[in-house]
Amino acid sequence: MDQRRAPEYIIEVFADPTSVREVIRGILHTIFFHRFFPSIVPKTRDVLEMTLPYIENVEIETLIDQRTAALVREIDTSSDLGARNTGVRGQMAVQFFEKKRRKAWFTKGEEEVCWEQWTLDVTLATPRTESERAKVRSAMEAMLLKAAMKIVTTVNMEKDHIPPITTSEANPFPFQITINPRGDSWGARMSIYFDS
């Protein structure tokens, strides 16, 4: 069986508590704008004085909002445990799958094989003074620009791993957003399905 590992693209995210939700949403919408294949009407939203693409799709918006809220809750819980001074970290992964027929005895059906993964390494900063807030704001704006450029550059240069569209479904490639993914083990895969 052809089991190549899907390419993983890592994006460093740095935000303060007041902006973390909007920054994560902006990055996720930018990823989906380039990897969601049904026809869409292009829209934009401003995040930290930067205009980013936006997908107006109820399923995607709901999933992004739910997963972003879950990650922020988890980061807040970690920060309450005394890690505020060092910067609290969390991870979010967006995976895109293709449906493949299972080729084994006594089984039939389809399996979902990941063909691309985007991992967001989120660091929450907690500035205490006005000068720290200004530095954090400047760093967030630079990070957001760098993240958007990395996404655009990656999707334009690395297309060879995208599988052919072989179905007439509205969205040919299922996707998942997971919080703090635990690796590529069998147990981690099972927890993904139970978390959804």
Phi, psi and omega in degrees: 000143181275096182246070175283150178282133180292143177295142178240131179245125185255131179239123177278126180242130181231122182208161174264168184302330182282339185247351190301319181297311182294323179295313180297313178302316180299317179293316180296317178296326177295317177298310182295328178303325182266348184236004177262111193273344174296160181290138181225159173264119183296134177226166177225159174220149177266129176230122181050048178061025177234135180271123181238154177292155184217140178251124178266085180219122187301316181299313181291315180301315180297313180297315179298315180296317180296312183291324177296315178298319179296317179295317180297319176300316180295319178294318178299320178297317178296321182290332177290342181274010172103010182262016185300321185289332185268351185090123184268141184241151174207167180228150175222138180236137174247122181239140176246137186237156168243148178270125178236147175289138175285136180242077179213159179292147174061012176229148174217162182122197183236154172234154178260124181246126182290129177248350177197143177224137174245125179247126176259117173267106187261127174243126180262121179260145178235086180292144183252333181243168180296321179292323176295320179299318179296319179294317180296318179300315178297318179294322179295317180297318178295318180296317181296318176298315180297318180296314180298318179293323178296317179298310182298315180297315182297311183292334178279331184264328186247092182241347188295336183273353181287124182289158178291150177278116185242014181226160178260011178297156180302313177243106185288343184236108176298159181217161177219149171238121181242152179258133180044064180302144187255024178104191186249039181266168179299317179297320179294320179296319179295321181293332177299317183288328179283331180285332186291000000 
